[in-house]
Amino acid sequence: MPIFAFPLPDEAATERLGDLLARRLQVRDLVALHGGLGVGKTTLARAVLRAASGDPALIVPSPTFTLVEVYETRRGTFWHFDLYRLEAPEQVFELGWEEARADGIALVEWPERLGGLLPGDRLDVMLGIDGAGRRAELRGDERLAGF
């Protein structure tokens, strides 16, 4: 599994990474966004969705309370999951998980909440604090992580 690291000193750097990811993602891809509160998971997901839609002003709310938001883009249908409030992994099926995996592209915040349901064929993005900015490490499918 390749590992690539990207410094994200500001939001513009996060937007550039989001643009790179959006250009590589295809139907049935899954991006697992790892990291604690406030490390930029939603910011990166928002950057991917805006790049995929071609609309830099696209309103992308955090799905913290809805658990999932769906976006039709020129790159395909994106499913943005925030599983922080998931009480049991099986609850993901009530959110359209099977449809997202079959016909869409999934961006998943708090993927560890899936336990054994988290597919092995995915791109893991580990986000963390790095000084005054952030840092992203990508692991997984070389097609997606091979920058």
C-alpha positions as CSV (number, residue, x, y, z in Angstrom):
1,M,0.0,0.0,0.0
2,P,1.6,3.3,-1.1
3,I,1.8,6.1,1.5
4,F,1.9,9.6,0.3
5,A,1.9,12.6,2.7
6,F,0.7,16.1,2.0
7,P,1.2,19.1,4.2
8,L,-2.0,21.2,4.3
9,P,-0.9,24.5,5.7
10,D,-4.1,26.3,4.8
11,E,-7.5,25.7,3.3
12,A,-6.2,26.4,-0.3
13,A,-3.9,23.4,0.1
14,T,-6.8,21.2,1.2
15,E,-8.8,22.4,-1.8
16,R,-5.9,21.4,-4.1
17,L,-5.9,17.9,-2.5
18,G,-9.6,17.7,-2.9
19,D,-9.3,18.6,-6.6
20,L,-6.7,15.9,-7.1
21,L,-8.8,13.3,-5.5
22,A,-12.0,14.4,-7.3
23,R,-10.2,13.8,-10.7
24,R,-9.2,10.3,-9.7
25,L,-12.4,9.0,-8.1
26,Q,-14.7,6.6,-9.9
27,V,-18.0,4.8,-9.3
28,R,-17.6,2.3,-6.4
29,D,-14.6,4.1,-4.9
30,L,-14.6,4.7,-1.2
31,V,-12.5,7.4,0.6
32,A,-12.2,6.8,4.4
33,L,-11.5,10.0,6.2
34,H,-9.7,9.4,9.5
35,G,-8.9,11.8,12.3
36,G,-10.1,13.4,15.4
37,L,-12.5,16.3,15.8
38,G,-11.4,19.4,14.0
39,V,-8.7,18.0,11.7
40,G,-10.4,18.8,8.5
41,K,-12.4,15.7,7.4
42,T,-15.4,17.8,6.4
43,T,-13.2,20.5,4.8
44,L,-11.5,17.9,2.6
45,A,-14.9,16.2,1.7
46,R,-16.3,19.7,0.8
47,A,-13.2,20.3,-1.4
48,V,-13.7,17.0,-3.2
49,L,-17.4,17.6,-3.8
50,R,-16.9,21.2,-5.0
51,A,-14.2,20.0,-7.4
52,A,-16.3,17.1,-8.7
53,S,-19.3,19.3,-9.3
54,G,-17.3,22.1,-10.9
55,D,-19.0,24.5,-8.5
56,P,-16.6,26.2,-6.0
57,A,-19.6,27.7,-4.2
58,L,-21.5,24.5,-3.8
59,I,-23.1,24.4,-0.4
60,V,-21.8,21.3,1.4
61,P,-23.1,21.0,5.0
62,S,-21.6,18.6,7.4
63,P,-23.7,15.5,7.5
64,T,-23.2,15.2,11.3
65,F,-27.0,15.2,12.0
66,T,-28.4,13.8,8.8
67,L,-25.6,11.2,8.7
68,V,-25.5,11.2,4.9
69,E,-25.8,13.8,2.1
70,V,-26.0,12.8,-1.6
71,Y,-24.6,15.0,-4.5
72,E,-25.1,14.5,-8.2
73,T,-22.0,15.7,-9.9
74,R,-20.4,15.6,-13.3
75,R,-18.1,12.9,-11.9
76,G,-20.9,10.7,-10.6
77,T,-23.1,10.4,-7.5
78,F,-21.2,11.2,-4.3
79,W,-22.4,9.9,-0.9
80,H,-20.9,11.9,2.0
81,F,-21.3,9.9,5.2
82,D,-20.6,11.1,8.7
83,L,-20.8,8.1,10.9
84,Y,-19.9,9.7,14.2
85,R,-23.4,9.2,15.7
86,L,-23.8,5.7,14.3
87,E,-24.7,3.4,17.3
88,A,-24.1,0.1,15.5
89,P,-22.3,-0.7,12.2
90,E,-25.4,-2.3,10.7
91,Q,-27.3,1.0,10.9
92,V,-25.3,2.1,7.8
93,F,-27.6,0.0,5.7
94,E,-30.5,2.3,6.6
95,L,-28.5,5.2,5.1
96,G,-28.3,3.8,1.5
97,W,-24.9,2.2,2.0
98,E,-25.5,-0.6,-0.5
99,E,-26.6,1.8,-3.2
100,A,-23.6,4.1,-2.5
101,R,-21.2,1.2,-2.8
102,A,-22.8,-0.1,-6.0
103,D,-23.5,3.0,-8.0
104,G,-21.8,5.9,-6.2
105,I,-18.6,7.3,-4.8
106,A,-18.5,7.3,-1.0
107,L,-16.7,9.8,1.2
108,V,-16.9,8.5,4.8
109,E,-16.1,10.4,7.9
110,W,-15.5,8.3,11.1
111,P,-15.1,5.1,9.0
112,E,-14.0,3.1,12.1
113,R,-17.7,3.1,13.2
114,L,-18.2,0.5,10.4
115,G,-16.1,-2.1,12.2
116,G,-15.9,-5.2,10.0
117,L,-18.2,-3.6,7.4
118,L,-15.5,-1.2,6.3
119,P,-14.4,-2.6,2.9
120,G,-10.7,-3.4,2.3
121,D,-10.8,-1.8,-1.2
122,R,-10.6,1.9,-0.2
123,L,-8.4,4.9,0.0
124,D,-7.6,5.8,3.6
125,V,-6.9,9.5,4.3
126,M,-5.4,10.1,7.7
127,L,-5.7,13.8,8.7
128,G,-4.0,15.3,11.6
129,I,-2.7,18.6,13.1
130,D,0.7,19.7,11.9
131,G,1.9,22.9,13.6
132,A,-0.5,25.6,12.6
133,G,-1.9,23.6,9.7
134,R,-2.9,20.0,8.9
135,R,-1.3,17.0,7.3
136,A,-2.8,14.3,5.1
137,E,-1.4,10.8,4.6
138,L,-3.0,8.7,1.9
139,R,-2.8,4.9,1.9
140,G,-4.5,2.4,-0.3
141,D,-5.2,1.8,-4.0
142,E,-2.3,3.2,-6.0
143,R,-4.7,4.6,-8.6
144,L,-6.1,6.8,-5.9
145,A,-3.1,7.4,-3.6
146,G,-0.4,7.5,-6.2
147,F,0.3,11.2,-6.6
